[in-house]
Each structure stands twice: as C-alpha cells, then as structure tokens.
C-alpha cells in the first residue's frame, strides 16, 4: 500500500536500453542518491528551475 507520507531517498535506473528521456526528478525533494547506468540513448536529464 502506498502512503503519501513516504519519501524516496534512493532510486536506481538501470538497463533501460531503449529509453530516450527520463522524467523530471525535481519533485523528489528527499532524493539523495540517483544511480543511472546502461542507458545508452539518454542524452541528458531535464532539470526544472
């Protein structure tokens, strides 16, 4: 069950070979670690200002 009070502090995005872009991660304000690997087609991450 998902509780809206839970926070995400770490996420891994690995082996998404055909992925061209990633969603904005700026709304994950508690995120401390982001690991991205083996995503050859992603050119950049969009950062909200």
PDB file of N, CA, C and O in Angstrom:
ATOM      1  N   UNK A   1       0.840  -1.174   0.000  1.00  0.00           N
ATOM      2  CA  UNK A   1       0.000   0.000   0.000  1.00  0.00           C
ATOM      3  C   UNK A   1       0.889   1.242   0.000  1.00  0.00           C
ATOM      4  O   UNK A   1       1.859   1.300   0.757  1.00  0.00           O
ATOM      5  N   UNK A   2       0.584   2.221  -0.819  1.00  0.00           N
ATOM      6  CA  UNK A   2       1.363   3.452  -0.919  1.00  0.00           C
ATOM      7  C   UNK A   2       0.800   4.493   0.027  1.00  0.00           C
ATOM      8  O   UNK A   2      -0.403   4.753   0.046  1.00  0.00           O
ATOM      9  N   UNK A   3       1.647   5.058   0.778  1.00  0.00           N
ATOM     10  CA  UNK A   3       1.274   6.108   1.719  1.00  0.00           C
ATOM     11  C   UNK A   3       1.908   7.408   1.229  1.00  0.00           C
ATOM     12  O   UNK A   3       3.116   7.444   0.994  1.00  0.00           O
ATOM     13  N   UNK A   4       1.131   8.467   1.071  1.00  0.00           N
ATOM     14  CA  UNK A   4       1.662   9.716   0.534  1.00  0.00           C
ATOM     15  C   UNK A   4       2.673  10.388   1.455  1.00  0.00           C
ATOM     16  O   UNK A   4       3.262  11.400   1.077  1.00  0.00           O
ATOM     17  N   UNK A   5       2.886   9.854   2.642  1.00  0.00           N
ATOM     18  CA  UNK A   5       3.875  10.399   3.558  1.00  0.00           C
ATOM     19  C   UNK A   5       5.238   9.730   3.384  1.00  0.00           C
ATOM     20  O   UNK A   5       6.217  10.164   3.991  1.00  0.00           O
ATOM     21  N   UNK A   6       5.312   8.677   2.561  1.00  0.00           N
ATOM     22  CA  UNK A   6       6.587   8.015   2.314  1.00  0.00           C
ATOM     23  C   UNK A   6       7.468   8.925   1.464  1.00  0.00           C
ATOM     24  O   UNK A   6       6.971   9.728   0.674  1.00  0.00           O
ATOM     25  N   UNK A   7       8.777   8.789   1.638  1.00  0.00           N
ATOM     26  CA  UNK A   7       9.706   9.582   0.857  1.00  0.00           C
ATOM     27  C   UNK A   7      10.657   8.660   0.100  1.00  0.00           C
ATOM     28  O   UNK A   7      10.927   7.538   0.530  1.00  0.00           O
ATOM     29  N   UNK A   8      11.151   9.139  -1.014  1.00  0.00           N
ATOM     30  CA  UNK A   8      12.119   8.399  -1.816  1.00  0.00           C
ATOM     31  C   UNK A   8      13.473   9.047  -1.583  1.00  0.00           C
ATOM     32  O   UNK A   8      13.645  10.240  -1.833  1.00  0.00           O
ATOM     33  N   UNK A   9      14.444   8.260  -1.102  1.00  0.00           N
ATOM     34  CA  UNK A   9      15.776   8.813  -0.878  1.00  0.00           C
ATOM     35  C   UNK A   9      16.802   8.214  -1.830  1.00  0.00           C
ATOM     36  O   UNK A   9      17.892   8.764  -1.987  1.00  0.00           O
ATOM     37  N   UNK A  10      16.470   7.098  -2.464  1.00  0.00           N
ATOM     38  CA  UNK A  10      17.405   6.468  -3.390  1.00  0.00           C
ATOM     39  C   UNK A  10      16.615   5.803  -4.503  1.00  0.00           C
ATOM     40  O   UNK A  10      15.579   5.186  -4.256  1.00  0.00           O
ATOM     41  N   UNK A  11      17.107   5.931  -5.731  1.00  0.00           N
ATOM     42  CA  UNK A  11      16.495   5.211  -6.832  1.00  0.00           C
ATOM     43  C   UNK A  11      17.577   4.788  -7.815  1.00  0.00           C
ATOM     44  O   UNK A  11      18.602   5.457  -7.945  1.00  0.00           O
ATOM     45  N   UNK A  12      17.350   3.689  -8.497  1.00  0.00           N
ATOM     46  CA  UNK A  12      18.276   3.169  -9.496  1.00  0.00           C
ATOM     47  C   UNK A  12      17.510   2.978 -10.793  1.00  0.00           C
ATOM     48  O   UNK A  12      16.417   2.412 -10.803  1.00  0.00           O
ATOM     49  N   UNK A  13      18.086   3.449 -11.875  1.00  0.00           N
ATOM     50  CA  UNK A  13      17.505   3.288 -13.206  1.00  0.00           C
ATOM     51  C   UNK A  13      18.587   2.595 -14.031  1.00  0.00           C
ATOM     52  O   UNK A  13      19.566   3.221 -14.440  1.00  0.00           O
ATOM     53  N   UNK A  14      18.403   1.309 -14.269  1.00  0.00           N
ATOM     54  CA  UNK A  14      19.469   0.501 -14.865  1.00  0.00           C
ATOM     55  C   UNK A  14      18.920  -0.339 -16.015  1.00  0.00           C
ATOM     56  O   UNK A  14      17.845  -0.930 -15.914  1.00  0.00           O
ATOM     57  N   UNK A  15      19.675  -0.380 -17.102  1.00  0.00           N
ATOM     58  CA  UNK A  15      19.409  -1.246 -18.257  1.00  0.00           C
ATOM     59  C   UNK A  15      18.108  -0.941 -18.989  1.00  0.00           C
ATOM     60  O   UNK A  15      17.438  -1.859 -19.460  1.00  0.00           O
ATOM     61  N   UNK A  16      17.745   0.324 -19.090  1.00  0.00           N
ATOM     62  CA  UNK A  16      16.617   0.729 -19.929  1.00  0.00           C
ATOM     63  C   UNK A  16      17.204   1.132 -21.286  1.00  0.00           C
ATOM     64  O   UNK A  16      17.341   2.317 -21.587  1.00  0.00           O
ATOM     65  N   UNK A  17      17.545   0.132 -22.093  1.00  0.00           N
ATOM     66  CA  UNK A  17      18.306   0.330 -23.324  1.00  0.00           C
ATOM     67  C   UNK A  17      17.610   1.258 -24.315  1.00  0.00           C
ATOM     68  O   UNK A  17      18.286   2.029 -24.997  1.00  0.00           O
ATOM     69  N   UNK A  18      16.308   1.210 -24.414  1.00  0.00           N
ATOM     70  CA  UNK A  18      15.598   1.982 -25.429  1.00  0.00           C
ATOM     71  C   UNK A  18      15.049   3.308 -24.913  1.00  0.00           C
ATOM     72  O   UNK A  18      14.372   4.016 -25.657  1.00  0.00           O
ATOM     73  N   UNK A  19      15.314   3.651 -23.695  1.00  0.00           N
ATOM     74  CA  UNK A  19      14.816   4.894 -23.098  1.00  0.00           C
ATOM     75  C   UNK A  19      15.529   6.103 -23.710  1.00  0.00           C
ATOM     76  O   UNK A  19      16.758   6.138 -23.778  1.00  0.00           O
ATOM     77  N   UNK A  20      14.752   7.086 -24.154  1.00  0.00           N
ATOM     78  CA  UNK A  20      15.321   8.285 -24.761  1.00  0.00           C
ATOM     79  C   UNK A  20      15.378   9.462 -23.799  1.00  0.00           C
ATOM     80  O   UNK A  20      16.240  10.330 -23.936  1.00  0.00           O
ATOM     81  N   UNK A  21      14.468   9.503 -22.825  1.00  0.00           N
ATOM     82  CA  UNK A  21      14.461  10.601 -21.860  1.00  0.00           C
ATOM     83  C   UNK A  21      13.926  10.107 -20.530  1.00  0.00           C
ATOM     84  O   UNK A  21      13.205   9.111 -20.465  1.00  0.00           O
ATOM     85  N   UNK A  22      14.281  10.804 -19.487  1.00  0.00           N
ATOM     86  CA  UNK A  22      13.818  10.468 -18.149  1.00  0.00           C
ATOM     87  C   UNK A  22      12.861  11.552 -17.672  1.00  0.00           C
ATOM     88  O   UNK A  22      12.995  12.713 -18.061  1.00  0.00           O
ATOM     89  N   UNK A  23      11.907  11.187 -16.840  1.00  0.00           N
ATOM     90  CA  UNK A  23      11.002  12.197 -16.298  1.00  0.00           C
ATOM     91  C   UNK A  23      11.735  13.118 -15.335  1.00  0.00           C
ATOM     92  O   UNK A  23      12.816  12.789 -14.846  1.00  0.00           O
ATOM     93  N   UNK A  24      11.154  14.239 -15.076  1.00  0.00           N
ATOM     94  CA  UNK A  24      11.716  15.190 -14.122  1.00  0.00           C
ATOM     95  C   UNK A  24      11.774  14.568 -12.736  1.00  0.00           C
ATOM     96  O   UNK A  24      10.797  13.988 -12.264  1.00  0.00           O
ATOM     97  N   UNK A  25      12.896  14.689 -12.106  1.00  0.00           N
ATOM     98  CA  UNK A  25      13.079  14.122 -10.765  1.00  0.00           C
ATOM     99  C   UNK A  25      13.082  15.202  -9.690  1.00  0.00           C
ATOM    100  O   UNK A  25      13.262  14.896  -8.511  1.00  0.00           O
ATOM    101  N   UNK A  26      12.887  16.446 -10.073  1.00  0.00           N
ATOM    102  CA  UNK A  26      12.936  17.564  -9.138  1.00  0.00           C
ATOM    103  C   UNK A  26      11.873  17.538  -8.060  1.00  0.00           C
ATOM    104  O   UNK A  26      12.046  18.159  -7.012  1.00  0.00           O
ATOM    105  N   UNK A  27      10.780  16.836  -8.294  1.00  0.00           N
ATOM    106  CA  UNK A  27       9.723  16.767  -7.284  1.00  0.00           C
ATOM    107  C   UNK A  27      10.047  15.762  -6.185  1.00  0.00           C
ATOM    108  O   UNK A  27       9.343  15.691  -5.178  1.00  0.00           O
ATOM    109  N   UNK A  28      11.105  14.990  -6.374  1.00  0.00           N
ATOM    110  CA  UNK A  28      11.562  14.058  -5.342  1.00  0.00           C
ATOM    111  C   UNK A  28      12.568  14.802  -4.455  1.00  0.00           C
ATOM    112  O   UNK A  28      13.774  14.567  -4.534  1.00  0.00           O
ATOM    113  N   UNK A  29      12.062  15.683  -3.630  1.00  0.00           N
ATOM    114  CA  UNK A  29      12.919  16.583  -2.854  1.00  0.00           C
ATOM    115  C   UNK A  29      13.796  15.871  -1.826  1.00  0.00           C
ATOM    116  O   UNK A  29      14.795  16.434  -1.378  1.00  0.00           O
ATOM    117  N   UNK A  30      13.446  14.666  -1.451  1.00  0.00           N
ATOM    118  CA  UNK A  30      14.242  13.931  -0.464  1.00  0.00           C
ATOM    119  C   UNK A  30      15.276  13.018  -1.120  1.00  0.00           C
ATOM    120  O   UNK A  30      16.028  12.335  -0.425  1.00  0.00           O
ATOM    121  N   UNK A  31      15.319  13.002  -2.441  1.00  0.00           N
ATOM    122  CA  UNK A  31      16.234  12.120  -3.160  1.00  0.00           C
ATOM    123  C   UNK A  31      17.677  12.499  -2.859  1.00  0.00           C
ATOM    124  O   UNK A  31      18.085  13.643  -3.060  1.00  0.00           O
ATOM    125  N   UNK A  32      18.436  11.538  -2.380  1.00  0.00           N
ATOM    126  CA  UNK A  32      19.837  11.764  -2.056  1.00  0.00           C
ATOM    127  C   UNK A  32      20.751  11.026  -3.020  1.00  0.00           C
ATOM    128  O   UNK A  32      21.864  11.482  -3.283  1.00  0.00           O
ATOM    129  N   UNK A  33      20.303   9.895  -3.550  1.00  0.00           N
ATOM    130  CA  UNK A  33      21.122   9.092  -4.449  1.00  0.00           C
ATOM    131  C   UNK A  33      20.326   8.728  -5.690  1.00  0.00           C
ATOM    132  O   UNK A  33      19.212   8.214  -5.599  1.00  0.00           O
ATOM    133  N   UNK A  34      20.904   8.998  -6.845  1.00  0.00           N
ATOM    134  CA  UNK A  34      20.318   8.618  -8.125  1.00  0.00           C
ATOM    135  C   UNK A  34      21.390   7.894  -8.900  1.00  0.00           C
ATOM    136  O   UNK A  34      22.436   8.469  -9.199  1.00  0.00           O
ATOM    137  N   UNK A  35      21.147   6.637  -9.231  1.00  0.00           N
ATOM    138  CA  UNK A  35      22.116   5.845  -9.974  1.00  0.00           C
ATOM    139  C   UNK A  35      21.520   5.513 -11.335  1.00  0.00           C
ATOM    140  O   UNK A  35      20.453   4.907 -11.429  1.00  0.00           O
ATOM    141  N   UNK A  36      22.220   5.918 -12.380  1.00  0.00           N
ATOM    142  CA  UNK A  36      21.789   5.656 -13.746  1.00  0.00           C
ATOM    143  C   UNK A  36      22.919   4.929 -14.446  1.00  0.00           C
ATOM    144  O   UNK A  36      24.059   5.393 -14.438  1.00  0.00           O
ATOM    145  N   UNK A  37      22.609   3.787 -15.055  1.00  0.00           N
ATOM    146  CA  UNK A  37      23.647   3.078 -15.809  1.00  0.00           C
ATOM    147  C   UNK A  37      23.027   2.274 -16.945  1.00  0.00           C
ATOM    148  O   UNK A  37      21.863   1.876 -16.897  1.00  0.00           O
ATOM    149  N   UNK A  38      23.846   2.051 -17.966  1.00  0.00           N
ATOM    150  CA  UNK A  38      23.464   1.265 -19.152  1.00  0.00           C
ATOM    151  C   UNK A  38      22.227   1.827 -19.841  1.00  0.00           C
ATOM    152  O   UNK A  38      21.341   1.079 -20.257  1.00  0.00           O
ATOM    153  N   UNK A  39      22.177   3.125 -19.955  1.00  0.00           N
ATOM    154  CA  UNK A  39      21.091   3.796 -20.675  1.00  0.00           C
ATOM    155  C   UNK A  39      21.735   4.582 -21.808  1.00  0.00           C
ATOM    156  O   UNK A  39      21.871   5.803 -21.721  1.00  0.00           O
ATOM    157  N   UNK A  40      22.128   3.896 -22.860  1.00  0.00           N
ATOM    158  CA  UNK A  40      22.953   4.455 -23.918  1.00  0.00           C
ATOM    159  C   UNK A  40      22.279   5.549 -24.727  1.00  0.00           C
ATOM    160  O   UNK A  40      22.971   6.396 -25.292  1.00  0.00           O
ATOM    161  N   UNK A  41      20.951   5.561 -24.805  1.00  0.00           N
ATOM    162  CA  UNK A  41      20.260   6.519 -25.655  1.00  0.00           C
ATOM    163  C   UNK A  41      19.857   7.808 -24.945  1.00  0.00           C
ATOM    164  O   UNK A  41      19.462   8.768 -25.607  1.00  0.00           O
ATOM    165  N   UNK A  42      19.946   7.855 -23.627  1.00  0.00           N
ATOM    166  CA  UNK A  42      19.614   9.080 -22.896  1.00  0.00           C
ATOM    167  C   UNK A  42      20.753  10.071 -23.093  1.00  0.00           C
ATOM    168  O   UNK A  42      21.914   9.758 -22.829  1.00  0.00           O
ATOM    169  N   UNK A  43      20.413  11.261 -23.557  1.00  0.00           N
ATOM    170  CA  UNK A  43      21.427  12.281 -23.833  1.00  0.00           C
ATOM    171  C   UNK A  43      21.601  13.248 -22.665  1.00  0.00           C
ATOM    172  O   UNK A  43      22.712  13.705 -22.399  1.00  0.00           O
ATOM    173  N   UNK A  44      20.505  13.561 -21.963  1.00  0.00           N
ATOM    174  CA  UNK A  44      20.597  14.487 -20.835  1.00  0.00           C
ATOM    175  C   UNK A  44      19.378  14.309 -19.945  1.00  0.00           C
ATOM    176  O   UNK A  44      18.381  13.706 -20.344  1.00  0.00           O
ATOM    177  N   UNK A  45      19.473  14.840 -18.741  1.00  0.00           N
ATOM    178  CA  UNK A  45      18.371  14.855 -17.799  1.00  0.00           C
ATOM    179  C   UNK A  45      17.816  16.275 -17.766  1.00  0.00           C
ATOM    180  O   UNK A  45      18.577  17.240 -17.715  1.00  0.00           O
ATOM    181  N   UNK A  46      16.516  16.400 -17.795  1.00  0.00           N
ATOM    182  CA  UNK A  46      15.886  17.710 -17.718  1.00  0.00           C
ATOM    183  C   UNK A  46      15.832  18.144 -16.272  1.00  0.00           C
ATOM    184  O   UNK A  46      15.393  17.382 -15.410  1.00  0.00           O
ATOM    185  N   UNK A  47      16.269  19.348 -15.995  1.00  0.00           N
ATOM    186  CA  UNK A  47      16.241  19.877 -14.632  1.00  0.00           C
ATOM    187  C   UNK A  47      15.281  21.064 -14.585  1.00  0.00           C
ATOM    188  O   UNK A  47      15.432  22.026 -15.338  1.00  0.00           O
ATOM    189  N   UNK A  48      14.295  20.986 -13.694  1.00  0.00           N
ATOM    190  CA  UNK A  48      13.362  22.103 -13.528  1.00  0.00           C
ATOM    191  C   UNK A  48      14.064  23.239 -12.810  1.00  0.00           C
ATOM    192  O   UNK A  48      14.943  23.019 -11.977  1.00  0.00           O
ATOM    193  N   UNK A  49      13.667  24.448 -13.140  1.00  0.00           N
ATOM    194  CA  UNK A  49      14.247  25.590 -12.430  1.00  0.00           C
ATOM    195  C   UNK A  49      13.231  26.171 -11.476  1.00  0.00           C
ATOM    196  O   UNK A  49      13.524  27.143 -10.780  1.00  0.00           O
TER     197      UNK A  49
END
